Amino acid sequence: MIQNTPPSVTFIYRFCHFLCFTFLIAGSVIAQSRVSADELAKQQADSLFNVGDRLLDQGAYSQAKPIFEKTKEIYQKLNLLRNAGNSINRMALVYYYQGNYTQTLRLFEQSKVSYQKANDVKGVASALNNMGGLHYFLGNKLQALNLYKQVISLKITQKDPQITAATTHNIGMIYRSIKDYGKALVYYQKAYVLFKELKDSVSITQSLNGIGEIYLEKQQYPQAYQYFNQSLTLANQLNHKLRKTEVLYNLGSLSSRQHKPDQAFSYYNQSLAIAQQTHNTHFIGNLKIALGNLLQDTEKQTQAVESCREGLKIAETLGTTTLKLEACECLYKAYKSLGNKGLALDFHERVIAYKDSQRIEEMVSQTQAMQYQKQQLLDSVSHARRAYLVQQKHKEEVKVKEEQRNLIILSSAFLSILAIGLWSRLRFVGKSKKRLQKEKDRSENLLLNILPKEIAEELKEKGSVEAQNFSSVAILFSDFKSFTQTAEQMTPQQLVEEINICFRAFDLISEKYNIEKIKTIGDAYMAAGGLPNQDQAATRNIVLAALDMQEFITARKIENDTNGKPAFEMRIGIHSGSVVAGIVGVKKFQYDVWGDTVNTASRMESNSEPGKVNVSETVYYLLKDDSSFTFQPRGSVNAKGKGDIQMYFVEKKRMESLPYESVSATGHLLR
């Protein structure tokens, strides 16, 4: 019979292998990290994202939308899926505030997928919560309930206060929908306390409005007015158009119930004006029906029919059962008052059909809720059983490990003494190698920061570098507009820091497109493409680099303007042609280029405009068939010392944005 290896021998054998593996790792050299072009792109995206957030808070939705689209593209290229999910979520919120339901739901679904790929549970919970809020308000309560259950199943609500507050608010919303106003009020008030702790003013406004709605349903009108008024005051301070639309609508409903038609008309019309301004189609539909009912109460039946028909048309476009029911009820009453029995009967039958549809949806929702509670109970029993079995198995494992512990301690003591001696020796050798390699790498990097790699290698090998002629090199010059005036607004430290941020970004962009930085002179930056190695794509790459530089400066200006800081604007010029390149000097030597091409490129820059990339006719003919660019002819421009030169502004070709439909939704949505 074959016997198993004794545990002590097996342990010693494995432990020795562990020590050897550890020594190998300890002797490896860690490469120095360098800031990459990807890091620059992320910094640019983060900066733009913050600008977009501020615009979103200010209600500047049309300006925020392209910024979030741009950051989404950058994050996806960098495979930063969580950040991409955040950008998509913000895009969904833009469409939400503009009332575009279809686009909002599609983008929330996209953000959920992005969060899932990034294993971001919090992001998935936020996306599911937001989708539930949309479905609930559109009357799809069953779908909303399923989505809220998915949020609960993620078991994240106890860990994240923002999601806890939003989920609490939405549970209150479910209780309100089944007319359990007592429980709804409890959950709304809990959510209000949580939002106050988070200092989330927008959500506080929504909670105050929700509490007012409960008191309105309970016919406690003074309390309802008190909460609506607090919510409207805060919404006005924040200039939050969606919250103002909601609260003014509710104040109109309150006035209507108190039989104050003039006041109700005023509130409804104020709400409608904001809803139309923000393209909030769902609220426009609600308000048209509410105004129709009010017109009917004031015996203006013809106007009531017109208003309610507009509301019905919107409800049919949105496919919202609740809104269609309210519109048909309004039209039934109006036609009945006008004596048009045929149309009155038609709309009465539609009212009955929509009510039957609602009852079926509510029955299905209740059945789903009961099944969910049953499944929770079964899961609890199963979990308890698994926990008991795990505990028993754990006890057995502890007993076996205690028997082996003493032998392991003795073996470890012996091997530790041996390991210390070997480790000390290897550590000394490793440190010596690291110091030598570090000094060598430092010298290499210093030389490569001054000269192109090929030139540096030639200089090390021969001690000198021969000048070379290059037949086709693209030269870029950039210069800040009104540099002296802008610099006067900064301290010396701020000026140097701002220039360093910009030129550091340009260096990384140059590295990205494989072009060579030549030098900086004051606020001017010079780079070349196609040397010291000829490259057919050099002209294209240097134009792409120039456009990226302008994008960075534009984003930086937006950020500085938002923070009240001085900001630069920049001109760029590009020309392509033959040059001579070489090293001049013996101290602080520098790789430089000379020739008429350099002078012409400089004239391209001086005759450019802020925010533009100005190119010569030579560059235009080299790239005019490239689908990546569009060119704007400038005609013949007189350049100092060069005479009249044909010039062109170049830009990246952009995709046209798709139109969107206007639709709205409510519920507490998360960023």
VOGU-3710 file (C-alpha; in Angstrom, 3 decimals, decimal comma):
1> miqntppsvt> 0,000/0,000/0,000  1,351/3,424/-0,981  1,550/5,855/1,937  0,938/9,622/1,730  3,817/12,034/2,404  3,824/13,123/6,088  2,384/16,650/6,623  5,637/17,941/8,140  7,699/16,956/5,090  5,132/18,431/2,694
11> fiyrfchflc> 5,101/21,700/4,632  8,917/22,041/4,672  9,099/21,304/0,946  6,469/23,949/0,092  7,945/26,519/2,472  11,383/26,270/0,842  9,812/26,848/-2,560  8,015/29,861/-1,127  11,309/31,324/0,148  13,007/30,874/-3,206
21> ftfliagsvi> 10,120/32,562/-5,014  10,190/35,443/-2,522  13,934/35,980/-3,032  13,465/36,151/-6,806  10,782/38,838/-6,464  12,884/40,814/-3,966  15,781/40,989/-6,430  13,747/42,368/-9,360  14,089/45,998/-10,457  10,944/48,134/-10,516
31> aqsrvsadel> 10,752/50,328/-13,617  10,180/54,021/-13,150  6,644/55,149/-13,929  5,993/57,949/-16,388  3,023/60,154/-16,924  1,365/58,889/-20,121  -0,851/60,406/-22,767  -3,733/58,412/-21,289  -3,300/60,243/-17,994  -3,454/63,560/-19,838
41> akqqadslfn> -6,648/62,481/-21,593  -8,174/61,462/-18,260  -7,257/64,812/-16,699  -8,864/66,599/-19,634  -12,013/64,458/-19,342  -12,226/64,979/-15,564  -11,951/68,736/-16,028  -14,673/68,757/-18,699  -16,888/66,501/-16,565  -16,752/68,996/-13,671
51> vgdrlldqga> -17,698/71,827/-16,055  -20,616/69,764/-17,361  -21,809/69,090/-13,806  -21,875/72,800/-13,046  -23,808/73,515/-16,245  -26,265/70,737/-15,364  -26,839/72,272/-11,933  -27,439/75,659/-13,588  -30,021/74,181/-15,985  -27,858/74,828/-19,078
61> ysqakpifek> -28,801/71,449/-20,588  -27,963/72,162/-24,252  -24,437/73,212/-23,200  -23,933/70,299/-20,786  -24,989/67,568/-23,253  -22,030/67,763/-25,740  -19,570/67,967/-22,824  -20,843/64,696/-21,315  -20,830/63,054/-24,775  -17,171/64,059/-25,189
71> tkeiyqklnl> -16,165/62,756/-21,732  -17,979/59,471/-22,413  -15,940/58,962/-25,610  -12,651/59,697/-23,816  -13,411/57,403/-20,855  -14,495/54,560/-23,165  -11,268/54,856/-25,190  -9,287/54,674/-21,916  -11,422/51,697/-20,776  -12,485/53,650/-17,655
81> lrnagnsinr> -15,918/52,035/-17,604  -17,077/53,449/-14,265  -16,306/57,004/-15,404  -17,992/56,293/-18,737  -21,066/55,097/-16,827  -21,109/58,382/-14,883  -20,994/60,399/-18,127  -23,808/58,348/-19,687  -25,853/58,781/-16,488  -25,380/62,564/-16,700
91> malvyyyqgn> -26,463/62,500/-20,369  -29,612/60,625/-19,300  -30,302/63,301/-16,670  -29,980/66,005/-19,351  -32,637/64,261/-21,457  -34,699/63,690/-18,290  -34,740/67,388/-17,405  -35,609/68,171/-21,043  -38,481/65,662/-20,891  -37,146/63,128/-23,435
101> ytqtlrlfeq> -38,336/59,806/-21,916  -37,194/57,490/-24,721  -33,598/58,724/-24,737  -33,500/58,884/-20,917  -34,466/55,225/-20,487  -32,069/54,076/-23,216  -29,138/55,928/-21,621  -29,920/54,684/-18,083  -29,788/51,137/-19,513  -26,422/51,916/-21,157
111> skvsyqkand> -25,052/53,318/-17,895  -26,132/50,150/-16,066  -24,246/47,973/-18,578  -21,124/50,137/-18,215  -21,294/49,924/-14,398  -21,751/46,125/-14,582  -18,624/45,758/-16,731  -16,722/47,884/-14,163  -18,090/45,781/-11,246  -19,462/49,018/-9,748
121> vkgvasalnn> -22,381/47,831/-7,606  -23,247/51,355/-6,450  -23,484/52,548/-10,061  -25,719/49,597/-11,017  -27,993/50,385/-8,053  -28,251/54,043/-9,118  -29,124/53,116/-12,714  -31,788/50,605/-11,609  -33,270/53,150/-9,196  -33,468/55,790/-11,919
131> mgglhyflgn> -35,105/53,400/-14,388  -37,638/52,452/-11,706  -38,494/56,108/-11,105  -39,153/56,651/-14,822  -41,359/53,548/-15,197  -43,330/54,404/-12,058  -44,260/57,899/-13,145  -45,241/56,693/-16,622  -47,713/54,280/-14,996  -45,600/51,103/-15,416
141> klqalnlykq> -45,781/50,277/-11,705  -45,061/46,576/-12,165  -41,827/47,326/-14,017  -40,920/49,953/-11,407  -41,500/47,443/-8,595  -39,257/44,866/-10,297  -36,447/47,424/-10,672  -36,682/48,541/-7,019  -36,498/44,871/-5,992  -33,288/44,539/-7,969
151> vislkitqkd> -31,843/47,532/-6,087  -32,754/45,913/-2,754  -31,233/42,577/-3,842  -27,860/44,312/-4,375  -27,748/44,922/-0,571  -26,030/48,277/-0,990  -28,592/50,560/0,670  -26,995/50,174/4,116  -23,582/51,192/2,776  -24,411/54,256/0,686
161> pqitaatthn> -26,496/57,056/2,280  -27,438/58,647/-1,069  -28,911/55,398/-2,406  -30,549/54,744/0,987  -32,261/58,137/0,860  -33,399/57,696/-2,756  -34,735/54,177/-2,126  -36,572/55,388/0,987  -38,200/58,185/-1,041  -39,230/55,753/-3,781
171> igmiyrsikd> -40,749/53,271/-1,303  -42,844/56,153/0,009  -43,875/56,805/-3,579  -45,091/53,183/-3,925  -47,168/53,477/-0,718  -48,658/56,722/-2,001  -49,684/55,021/-5,255  -51,759/52,463/-3,281  -53,222/55,288/-1,134  -51,542/54,155/2,116
181> ygkalvyyqk> -50,844/57,785/3,013  -49,728/57,053/6,573  -46,804/54,855/5,528  -46,056/57,075/2,541  -45,704/60,092/4,849  -43,375/58,153/7,185  -41,031/57,211/4,321  -41,092/60,702/2,765  -40,186/62,246/6,138  -37,358/59,694/6,637
191> ayvlfkelkd> -36,019/60,573/3,178  -36,249/64,297/4,023  -34,090/63,786/7,157  -31,508/61,754/5,190  -31,290/64,380/2,431  -30,803/67,129/5,032  -27,888/65,168/6,539  -26,405/64,880/3,029  -27,060/68,632/2,426  -28,666/67,684/-0,908
201> svsitqslng> -30,788/70,802/-1,589  -32,386/69,557/-4,825  -33,556/66,336/-3,145  -34,778/68,266/-0,089  -36,975/70,279/-2,466  -38,398/67,050/-3,888  -39,082/65,580/-0,406  -40,902/68,760/0,728  -43,009/68,595/-2,436  -43,780/64,897/-1,806
211> igeiylekqq> -44,892/65,553/1,786  -47,108/68,389/0,518  -48,705/65,972/-1,969  -49,622/63,576/0,868  -51,316/66,368/2,831  -53,098/67,430/-0,369  -54,476/63,884/-0,824  -55,527/63,843/2,867  -57,317/67,191/2,267  -55,229/68,909/4,948
221> ypqayqyfnq> -54,806/72,006/2,804  -52,981/74,402/5,204  -50,234/71,804/5,794  -50,071/71,068/2,052  -49,615/74,783/1,233  -46,908/75,110/3,905  -44,773/72,320/2,396  -45,407/73,380/-1,220  -44,394/76,952/-0,367  -41,153/75,777/1,319
231> sltlanqlnh> -40,369/73,607/-1,713  -41,054/76,451/-4,183  -38,888/78,888/-2,198  -35,946/76,470/-2,261  -36,524/75,617/-5,965  -36,449/79,341/-6,819  -33,195/79,784/-4,875  -31,662/76,875/-6,809  -33,353/77,988/-10,065  -34,249/74,305/-10,583
241> klrktevlyn> -36,784/74,381/-13,420  -38,105/70,822/-13,052  -38,767/71,257/-9,316  -40,486/74,602/-10,005  -42,673/72,950/-12,649  -43,763/70,224/-10,191  -44,469/72,518/-7,227  -46,368/75,132/-9,269  -48,502/72,317/-10,705  -49,314/71,093/-7,187
251> lgslssrqhk> -50,111/74,625/-5,992  -52,512/74,889/-8,934  -54,177/71,616/-7,875  -54,419/72,886/-4,283  -56,031/76,159/-5,413  -58,450/74,262/-7,646  -59,573/72,044/-4,760  -60,046/75,128/-2,594  -62,285/76,588/-5,364  -59,916/79,454/-6,183
261> pdqafsyynq> -59,958/79,290/-10,010  -58,061/82,536/-10,679  -55,219/81,445/-8,418  -55,257/77,959/-9,961  -55,060/79,378/-13,521  -52,056/81,495/-12,476  -50,134/78,569/-10,968  -50,962/76,210/-13,866  -49,893/78,751/-16,508  -46,611/79,487/-14,694
271> slaiaqqthn> -45,899/75,743/-14,560  -46,860/75,296/-18,234  -44,530/78,110/-19,319  -41,533/76,439/-17,632  -42,527/72,973/-18,941  -42,698/74,309/-22,515  -39,383/76,117/-22,069  -37,695/72,848/-20,972  -39,638/70,666/-23,485  -41,085/68,639/-20,577
281> thfignlkia> -43,769/66,877/-22,612  -45,206/64,799/-19,790  -45,890/67,824/-17,609  -47,254/69,718/-20,621  -49,789/66,890/-21,039  -50,685/66,923/-17,324  -51,107/70,692/-17,334  -53,244/70,738/-20,489  -55,631/68,240/-18,847  -55,607/70,139/-15,529
291> lgnllqdtek> -56,387/73,404/-17,339  -59,133/71,610/-19,297  -60,789/70,448/-16,074  -60,501/73,947/-14,620  -62,013/75,503/-17,770  -64,841/73,001/-17,539  -65,480/73,954/-13,886  -65,705/77,595/-14,962  -68,186/76,630/-17,750  -65,795/77,254/-20,649
301> qtqavescre> -66,556/73,911/-22,314  -65,247/74,640/-25,834  -61,854/75,752/-24,495  -61,881/72,753/-22,146  -62,307/70,363/-25,109  -59,406/71,983/-26,971  -57,081/71,798/-23,958  -58,006/68,200/-23,053  -57,588/67,029/-26,668  -54,039/68,441/-26,655
311> glkiaetlgt> -53,417/66,553/-23,406  -54,809/63,308/-24,892  -52,592/63,622/-27,968  -49,512/63,895/-25,723  -50,706/60,975/-23,552  -51,114/58,735/-26,628  -47,631/59,696/-27,825  -46,162/58,767/-24,448  -48,315/55,650/-24,031  -49,145/56,551/-20,402
321> ttlkleacec> -52,341/54,809/-19,224  -52,965/57,160/-16,276  -52,640/60,290/-18,396  -54,888/58,875/-21,156  -57,537/58,013/-18,557  -57,524/61,558/-17,115  -57,734/63,118/-20,603  -60,667/60,908/-21,641  -62,541/61,660/-18,399  -62,075/65,385/-19,051
331> lykaykslgn> -63,349/65,055/-22,631  -66,298/62,884/-21,565  -67,494/65,525/-19,092  -66,892/68,424/-21,522  -68,790/66,811/-24,436  -71,590/65,774/-22,104  -71,955/69,399/-20,950  -71,990/70,540/-24,583  -74,778/68,047/-25,363  -72,664/66,006/-27,821
341> kglaldfher> -73,858/62,562/-26,678  -72,062/60,604/-29,398  -68,578/61,835/-28,528  -69,391/61,778/-24,821  -70,312/58,065/-25,071  -67,185/57,317/-27,099  -64,895/58,850/-24,468  -66,884/57,245/-21,624  -66,210/53,798/-23,151  -62,517/54,640/-23,430
351> viaykdsqri> -62,519/55,671/-19,750  -63,955/52,269/-18,784  -61,356/50,457/-20,910  -58,442/52,390/-19,360  -59,776/51,766/-15,836  -59,966/48,015/-16,554  -56,382/48,113/-17,823  -55,265/49,884/-14,644  -57,005/47,325/-12,424  -55,278/44,467/-14,254
361> eemvsqtqam> -51,889/46,152/-13,827  -52,533/46,673/-10,099  -53,583/43,011/-9,630  -50,454/41,781/-11,385  -48,335/44,169/-9,283  -49,894/42,903/-6,051  -49,335/39,273/-7,123  -45,692/40,005/-7,894  -45,258/41,657/-4,510  -46,711/38,621/-2,694
371> qyqkqqllds> -44,420/36,280/-4,641  -41,459/38,461/-3,764  -42,274/38,339/-0,024  -42,647/34,560/-0,233  -39,279/34,227/-1,975  -37,641/36,415/0,706  -38,947/34,056/3,429  -37,655/30,965/1,585  -34,293/32,636/1,068  -34,060/33,403/4,810
381> vsharraylv> -34,694/29,739/5,768  -32,189/28,513/3,179  -29,601/31,040/4,373  -29,976/29,894/8,005  -29,473/26,248/6,985  -26,338/27,077/4,981  -24,946/29,111/7,871  -25,369/26,141/10,255  -23,552/23,732/7,889  -20,722/26,223/7,368
391> qqkhkeevkv> -20,316/26,637/11,140  -20,036/22,845/11,675  -17,472/22,484/8,902  -15,475/25,381/10,346  -15,251/23,662/13,749  -13,819/20,502/12,159  -11,219/22,486/10,192  -10,114/24,372/13,313  -9,521/21,075/15,152  -7,259/19,726/12,367
401> keeqrnliil> -5,325/23,002/12,113  -4,634/23,062/15,854  -3,012/19,617/15,623  -0,679/20,821/12,867  0,167/24,176/14,422  2,896/23,020/16,840  4,837/21,177/14,124  4,604/24,189/11,826  5,962/26,535/14,516  9,097/24,410/15,028
411> ssaflsilai> 9,734/24,098/11,286  9,218/27,815/10,780  11,763/28,755/13,444  14,500/26,707/11,772  13,766/27,969/8,269  13,492/31,584/9,448  17,103/31,541/10,702  18,261/30,190/7,337  16,121/32,677/5,435  17,444/35,700/7,350
421> glwsrlrfvg> 21,023/34,930/6,335  20,160/34,428/2,671  17,859/37,437/2,627  20,507/39,792/4,003  22,965/38,753/1,306  20,466/39,024/-1,535  19,200/42,345/-0,227  22,699/43,840/-0,290  23,294/42,645/-3,863  19,862/43,831/-4,965
431> kskkrlqkek> 20,325/47,309/-3,490  23,670/47,713/-5,224  22,188/46,758/-8,597  19,242/49,083/-8,078  21,487/52,059/-7,319  23,597/51,442/-10,413  20,559/50,969/-12,646  18,848/54,038/-11,192  21,823/56,286/-11,972  22,098/54,856/-15,481
441> drsenlllni> 18,369/55,339/-16,149  18,551/58,898/-14,805  21,352/59,788/-17,226  19,555/58,126/-20,161  16,250/59,904/-19,418  17,975/63,259/-19,028  19,615/62,932/-22,435  16,375/61,716/-24,092  14,514/64,711/-22,647  16,949/67,008/-24,474
451> lpkeiaeelk> 17,471/65,135/-27,783  15,558/62,704/-30,015  16,487/59,081/-29,343  18,376/58,543/-32,630  20,348/61,778/-32,196  21,197/60,901/-28,586  22,487/57,462/-29,668  24,669/59,060/-32,373  26,031/61,616/-29,890  26,947/58,889/-27,361
461> ekgsveaqnf> 28,589/56,750/-30,048  30,516/59,421/-32,045  30,727/62,365/-29,633  29,166/64,644/-32,290  26,150/64,804/-34,615  26,164/65,627/-38,325  23,589/68,120/-39,672  20,953/66,587/-41,980  18,657/67,764/-44,782  15,014/66,648/-44,617
471> ssvailfsdf> 12,808/67,087/-47,681  9,394/66,910/-45,993  8,943/68,050/-42,385  5,813/69,558/-40,801  6,511/72,494/-38,457  4,076/73,687/-35,747  4,178/77,021/-33,902  1,793/78,043/-31,103  1,488/81,355/-29,266  -0,847/82,693/-26,560
481> ksftqtaeqm> -3,030/85,690/-27,476  -2,515/88,849/-25,350  -0,040/86,962/-23,204  1,393/90,067/-21,491  -2,039/91,467/-20,526  -3,242/88,092/-19,190  0,035/87,469/-17,340  -0,308/90,814/-15,543  -3,408/89,438/-13,810  -1,377/86,587/-12,244
491> tpqqlveein> 1,313/86,306/-9,603  4,686/85,004/-10,843  3,955/81,618/-9,229  0,520/81,393/-10,888  1,942/82,366/-14,279  4,691/79,740/-14,200  2,244/77,103/-12,969  -0,294/77,871/-15,718  2,342/77,819/-18,495  3,760/74,571/-17,080
501> icfrafdlis> 0,309/72,932/-17,098  -0,226/73,920/-20,739  3,249/72,967/-22,020  3,228/69,717/-20,052  -0,032/68,859/-21,815  1,521/69,784/-25,192  4,526/67,520/-24,454  2,230/64,558/-23,804  0,170/65,290/-26,936  3,420/65,448/-28,972
511> ekyniekikt> 4,454/62,099/-27,539  1,014/60,649/-28,392  1,329/61,607/-32,082  5,051/60,797/-32,359  6,112/64,354/-33,137  9,269/66,023/-31,807  9,208/69,027/-29,486  11,935/71,412/-30,654  11,848/74,199/-28,055  9,824/76,775/-26,168
521> igdaymaagg> 10,516/80,510/-26,333  8,577/82,419/-23,699  4,919/81,568/-24,394  5,651/80,056/-27,850  5,831/76,287/-28,445  7,563/74,742/-31,476  7,304/71,115/-32,639  8,152/69,155/-35,788  6,841/66,004/-37,430  8,903/63,778/-39,709
531> lpnqdqaatr> 12,333/64,024/-38,089  14,817/62,612/-37,288  12,972/59,726/-39,067  10,907/60,436/-42,177  7,207/59,628/-41,646  4,499/59,776/-44,347  1,873/60,433/-41,660  3,848/63,299/-40,083  1,713/66,122/-41,515  -1,545/64,388/-40,535
541> nivlaaldmq> -0,244/63,645/-37,033  0,954/67,207/-36,414  -2,459/68,605/-37,441  -4,208/66,137/-35,086  -1,802/67,176/-32,334  -2,541/70,873/-32,970  -6,297/70,260/-32,755  -5,844/68,325/-29,488  -3,773/71,219/-28,098  -6,544/73,677/-28,978
551> efitarkien> -9,123/71,362/-27,337  -7,051/71,273/-24,164  -6,680/75,084/-24,075  -10,439/75,504/-24,698  -11,284/73,109/-21,846  -8,735/74,807/-19,608  -10,264/78,224/-20,362  -13,764/76,956/-19,515  -12,467/75,583/-16,215  -10,539/78,780/-15,334
561> dtngkpafem> -13,444/81,040/-16,348  -15,784/78,992/-14,172  -13,385/79,361/-11,220  -12,832/83,096/-11,880  -9,174/82,677/-12,907  -7,317/84,306/-15,842  -7,122/82,056/-18,886  -5,129/81,953/-22,144  -6,364/81,712/-25,738  -3,988/80,349/-28,359
571> rigihsgsvv> -3,127/80,616/-32,078  -1,479/77,737/-33,970  0,130/77,712/-37,412  1,491/74,784/-39,480  3,557/74,540/-42,691  5,307/71,601/-44,355  8,507/71,607/-46,397  12,277/71,028/-46,364  14,491/71,902/-43,377  18,037/71,472/-42,043
581> agivgvkkfq> 18,353/69,931/-38,569  21,283/69,546/-36,201  22,859/70,349/-32,821  24,342/73,744/-31,996  26,624/74,652/-29,102  28,890/72,642/-26,780  27,204/73,626/-23,495  23,479/73,247/-22,958  23,352/72,016/-26,538  20,037/71,907/-28,354
591> ydvwgdtvnt> 18,576/70,079/-31,338  17,147/72,715/-33,714  15,809/73,189/-37,281  16,386/75,958/-39,852  15,027/76,953/-43,237  12,299/78,859/-45,042  9,746/76,247/-43,907  10,314/77,331/-40,300  9,805/81,002/-41,184  6,606/80,231/-43,113
601> asrmesnsep> 5,207/78,145/-40,231  5,862/81,091/-37,931  3,888/83,356/-40,298  1,030/80,809/-40,289  0,855/81,183/-36,503  1,037/84,998/-36,419  -1,774/85,219/-39,022  -3,988/82,652/-37,242  -6,872/83,446/-34,841  -7,481/82,415/-31,207
611> gkvnvsetvy> -8,848/78,884/-30,962  -7,960/78,136/-34,616  -5,356/76,021/-36,409  -4,091/77,889/-39,520  -2,349/75,821/-42,237  -0,605/76,661/-45,493  -1,663/75,658/-48,985  1,006/72,930/-48,947  -0,586/71,294/-45,890  -4,043/71,684/-47,438
621> yllkddssft> -3,042/69,779/-50,603  -1,425/67,020/-48,535  -4,565/66,459/-46,418  -7,517/67,732/-48,488  -8,653/64,149/-49,276  -8,394/63,001/-45,634  -11,914/62,309/-44,296  -10,833/63,280/-40,763  -10,604/67,002/-41,537  -12,628/69,888/-42,907
631> fqprgsvnak> -10,907/72,996/-44,327  -12,136/76,597/-44,407  -10,417/78,612/-47,144  -9,213/82,042/-46,034  -8,054/83,245/-49,394  -4,798/85,099/-49,925  -3,407/86,634/-46,708  -0,454/89,030/-46,651  2,293/87,638/-44,364  5,158/89,792/-43,134
641> gkgdiqmyfv> 8,289/89,208/-45,223  6,542/86,504/-47,316  3,955/88,396/-49,366  0,499/86,951/-50,123  0,021/83,316/-49,024  -3,030/81,067/-49,413  -4,187/79,986/-45,937  -6,826/77,609/-44,511  -8,402/76,935/-41,099  -8,587/73,199/-40,345
651> ekkrmeslpy> -11,006/71,392/-38,007  -11,937/67,806/-37,172  -14,953/66,520/-39,035  -17,771/66,053/-36,512  -20,821/63,738/-36,452  -24,219/65,429/-36,524  -26,238/65,006/-33,334  -29,487/63,006/-33,542  -32,849/64,686/-32,813  -34,643/63,704/-29,637
661> esvsatghll> -38,233/63,343/-28,531  -39,494/65,352/-25,579  -40,949/63,358/-22,698  -40,684/63,645/-18,898  -40,585/61,497/-15,809  -40,324/61,952/-12,073  -39,170/59,995/-9,050  -35,895/60,488/-7,209  -33,029/60,032/-9,704  -29,379/59,616/-8,697
671> r> -26,201/61,054/-10,241
//
